[in-house]
């Protein structure tokens, strides 16, 4: 019998909460030391989304987290979708390349292809390495534990193609990649195989998840996952395939989010590499004392972000600007309805755009990029970054009226349900739609204010300049029509970043008062009143 111990944590952060994973490292390190003392040495794995829109990340672009990860001694890391958030059409992934190059652990991605991105050229390793090097990119690696060979490979969600900015990094089918990895390991005599994934425990089946991976790909013994922020305790044991037929067991673990838990899993294999027993638990980091050395190491990072966070910009919100979501019990949602905060964000973009292109007719903002509410009172840099944490640059696109109408059909495809691609619109825009109509036929009218006339309907044959963030402009959140216009060369990238535009516009107003004013109207909702 072989006993394998796996420790894992999920440091990914959902910026909706405003929490920051870096603050958890001093307690996480204490928790790891406790786990090793109780369970013994094992593997330590991280399932992605170290990059996230927090104050720490905006200031240090992952280098703060990297210092603690190197101290902890990770055995492997798989990139998550947020690792690709800073992808730039011109410069690529410089911050991510710097993160990888400083890593004292290998990076895994069997369905990730970095070869077309020159910033990663010196980091490309062989497909499977039995001697993995720090900071190198592999499909999978082979490590030894108690004299036994353990195969580990990485998988990342194809969701990144629409919810992030991978650019020249391509993402292939997760199941095909997994099947190829299992076959390669078995050819090399490895019969204990771990998939380190950023797919989600039970996320959208159209792009894959850990449960489907276990059911469809035989030969994977353990799946350590991220992306869905799920607390899986105790570990899930899958013993049937997708057809309901018996199969060799697969163990699935995930440790939630924010670095709030360290997962520990003990798995026993027989001589043939088949899982016989499993036990595990999630250790709450906030129940542990901080590690003094780690707390001292964190201090200069915290001091820097506190100074940035507390810097007043010179604007005051006169009445709170909520960022509602259906899951919080609100009848409205930023991802399905016009919001006062969405109006403010788009007006800030429009103001910045018209300084360089006065002919810009509107600004549009994907609602998934608006992350936090703004309370009333004086505004700090921290408040602004919390609202728009991704550092997206302003982009101007020249699109026809027909393309603009099609873009709004895409934005409204899920209405009245939530969708991160739902578009908030700037002042001077009147969008009327009917969510009861078939997808692709929902726009009733789209009008814009022109200086020489009253509200004027969009002309499908006319070309308009619109402003948005570079994520949406390059096709993010399924906005393929805008992405095609961008690829066609009908774009101008302006240097302003999202939160800086918001700052400048709010400062120009001084006292900020915004409300819902009928820019976006759903006739189905009107009829229900």
Secondary structure, DSSP 4 states (H G I P E B T S, - for coil): -EEEEEEEE-----TTS---GGGGHHHHHHHHHHHHHHH-S-EEEE-S----SSHHHHHHTTHHHHHHHHHHT-SEEE--GGGGTT-BTTTB-HHHHHHHHH-SSEEE-TTEE-TT-GGGGGGB--SEESS--TT-EESEEEEEETTEEEEEEEEE-TTHHHHS--TT-EE--HHHHHHHHHHHHHHTT---EEEEEES-SS--TTT--HHHHHHHSTT--EEEE-SS--B--S-EEEEE-TTS-EEEEEEEE-B-STT-EEEEEEEEE-TTS-EEEEEEEEEEGGGSPPPHHHHHHHHHHHHHHHHHHH-EEEEEESS-B----GGGT-SS-TTTS--HHHHHHHHHHHHHHHHH-TT--EEEEEGGG----B-SEEEEHHHHHHHSTT-PEEEEEEEEHHHHHHHHHHHTTTTTS--TTPEEE-TTEEEEE-TTSPTT--EEEEEEE-TTSSEEEPPTTSEEEEEEEHHHHTTGGG-HHHHHHHHTT-EEEEEEEHHHHHHHHHHHHSEE-----SSEEEHHHHHH-
